[in-house]
Amino acid sequence: MGSSVYSDFRGAELDVVLPGGDIPFSIKYDYPNGDVVRAGGDAESLRYLSRALNFKFNPVPIIDGKWGGLVERETNAFNGMIGMVQRRVRNHTLTMASIIHFFIHTKC
């Protein structure tokens, strides 16, 4: 049986669903030479992960503008970012750790 832990994505290019289609809580710097750099905690985390796991990423916006909630209990269908990944419209999603922490430690 194969491992479910990824150590190398072999340079794959992944579509990452992000709020607003960009890295949350980051500052975007557009340089005259055409370079674009994003700074901030989430930007640094995503950059670190992409280097450590060997992948490139394309930030994409949420189709319906929602984070994701259960919309159909019988089929366990979600909307928002979670639904996009669930339906395999996109590869991954990224959200801030503080929101994940909030949901884990509260009864929803």
C-alpha positions as CSV (number, residue, x, y, z in Angstrom):
1,M,0.0,0.0,0.0
2,G,1.3,3.5,-0.9
3,S,2.0,6.2,1.5
4,S,-0.6,9.0,1.9
5,V,2.1,11.5,3.0
6,Y,3.5,13.7,0.2
7,S,7.2,14.6,0.3
8,D,7.5,15.8,-3.3
9,F,4.9,17.0,-5.8
10,R,7.5,16.7,-8.6
11,G,7.1,20.3,-9.8
12,A,3.3,20.0,-10.3
13,E,1.4,23.2,-10.9
14,L,-1.6,23.3,-8.5
15,D,-4.6,25.6,-8.5
16,V,-5.1,26.8,-5.0
17,V,-8.4,28.4,-4.1
18,L,-7.9,31.6,-2.1
19,P,-10.3,34.2,-0.7
20,G,-10.4,37.0,-3.2
21,G,-8.2,34.9,-5.6
22,D,-5.0,36.1,-3.8
23,I,-3.0,35.2,-0.7
24,P,-4.9,36.4,2.4
25,F,-3.3,39.0,4.6
26,S,-0.5,39.7,2.2
27,I,0.9,42.9,0.7
28,K,1.4,42.8,-3.1
29,Y,4.4,44.6,-4.5
30,D,4.5,45.2,-8.3
31,Y,8.0,46.1,-9.5
32,P,8.7,48.1,-12.7
33,N,10.6,45.1,-14.1
34,G,7.3,43.1,-14.0
35,D,8.1,41.1,-10.9
36,V,5.3,40.6,-8.4
37,V,6.1,39.8,-4.8
38,R,3.7,39.1,-2.0
39,A,4.8,39.6,1.6
40,G,3.1,38.5,4.9
41,G,2.7,35.4,7.0
42,D,0.4,33.5,4.7
43,A,2.5,34.4,1.7
44,E,5.6,33.2,3.4
45,S,3.9,29.9,4.6
46,L,2.7,29.1,1.1
47,R,6.1,30.0,-0.4
48,Y,7.8,27.7,2.1
49,L,5.4,24.8,1.5
50,S,5.8,25.2,-2.3
51,R,9.6,25.0,-2.0
52,A,9.6,22.2,0.6
53,L,7.1,20.0,-1.3
54,N,8.3,21.0,-4.8
55,F,5.2,22.5,-6.4
56,K,4.1,25.7,-8.1
57,F,0.8,27.3,-7.5
58,N,-1.8,29.4,-9.3
59,P,-4.1,31.4,-6.9
60,V,-7.7,31.3,-8.1
61,P,-10.8,33.0,-6.7
62,I,-13.8,31.2,-5.0
63,I,-16.5,30.6,-7.6
64,D,-19.4,31.6,-5.3
65,G,-17.5,33.8,-2.9
66,K,-18.2,31.6,0.1
67,W,-15.8,29.8,2.5
68,G,-17.8,26.6,2.4
69,G,-20.7,25.1,4.2
70,L,-22.8,22.0,4.0
71,V,-25.6,22.5,1.5
72,E,-26.8,19.0,0.9
73,R,-26.7,16.6,3.9
74,E,-27.7,13.5,2.0
75,T,-24.8,13.8,-0.4
76,N,-22.4,15.7,1.9
77,A,-22.1,18.5,-0.7
78,F,-20.4,21.7,0.2
79,N,-20.4,25.1,-1.4
80,G,-17.5,27.7,-1.5
81,M,-13.8,26.8,-1.3
82,I,-14.5,23.5,0.3
83,G,-17.0,22.5,-2.4
84,M,-14.6,23.5,-5.2
85,V,-12.0,21.0,-3.8
86,Q,-14.6,18.4,-3.0
87,R,-16.0,18.5,-6.6
88,R,-12.4,18.5,-7.8
89,V,-12.8,21.8,-9.6
90,R,-9.5,22.8,-8.0
91,N,-6.7,21.0,-6.3
92,H,-6.3,22.7,-2.9
93,T,-7.5,25.6,-0.8
94,L,-5.7,27.8,1.7
95,T,-7.2,29.6,4.6
96,M,-5.8,31.2,7.6
97,A,-4.8,29.1,10.6
98,S,-6.7,31.3,13.1
99,I,-10.0,30.5,11.4
100,I,-9.3,26.8,11.2
101,H,-8.4,27.0,15.0
102,F,-11.7,28.7,15.7
103,F,-13.8,26.0,13.9
104,I,-11.9,23.2,15.5
105,H,-12.5,24.5,19.0
106,T,-16.1,25.6,18.7
107,K,-19.3,23.6,18.1
108,C,-20.6,24.4,14.7
